[in-house]
Amino acid sequence: MKRSVLKGFARHGVCLAALLVSLTGLVGICRAQAAGAAAQPAKMAAQPAATTGKAAPAAQPAAQGGHQLGGNHEGIKVHGHWTIEVRNPDGKLVTHTEFENSLTTANAYSGSALLTNTLGRTTTIGGWEILLVTNGGSMHIDEPGSTLATSCNYLACSPNLSVIAGTTQNPGTLTFTGFVTVPASQTSITQVQTNLVGCPSSTLPSACFNVSAQSATWNTFGFTQTNPSPAITISPGQVVQATVNISFQ
């Protein structure tokens, strides 16, 4: 009886030992799987670090922003705002036209050349003029007593141009105002200009203003210019009132 019990315990002990071995194996497998699972996120977490090199261009806007610290590089522009009113001899308004023009840059006697020469002290400036090119000639509005006024030999010349250099409200604006009577056979204004006399730097400003009296060398610079579209209709005997505001921005 005692021997049978011992055999039973022995047999159960063997089974228990086998069960413990199996459990130990399962625990080892589970630990290995857990360790593998823990290692895999770490490996996956390392992948974004590897892809940061591809995402590096995202840092470029900051570099571009640093490059823009110098500000706007569009440059300074010269704007000319024109207002032309055509009136009948009795003063009745016929047309009112407004348009823009800009600095001329075509040649050595352009507005850009004049600015360069003036700021570089190689040219002395004289009198201003508003030039209205028509279908059959031209009309000129000049500063009184200036070279262009005293030497004008065109169809229509009016020495009544006023020049105001800046105001409290607009210190960076030049304003020109004048009028001229339309001569015979003129029916449209096709081009407008602001012109300025320029003399060698050795010429005094007063002498350059009226070089015809001083016999000095001078040239006419076309400062701004444009072609109104459509052309401005005019008739002989009508009065053309021109106002030009030139600003620098």
Buried (B, 14 or more C-beta within 10 A) or exposed (E): EEEEEEEEEEEEEEEEEEEEEEEEEEEEEEEEEEEEEEEEEEEEEEEEEEEEEEEEEEEEEEEEEEEEEEEEEEEEEBBBBBBBBBBEEEEEEBEEBEBEBBBBEEEEBBBBBBBEBBEEEEBBBBBBBBBBBBEEBBBBBBBEEBBBBBEBEEBBBBBEBEEEEEEEEEEEBBBBBBBBEBBEEBEBBBBBBBBBBBBBEEBEEEBBBBBEEBEBEBBBBBBBBBEBEEBBEBEEEBBBBBBBBBBEE
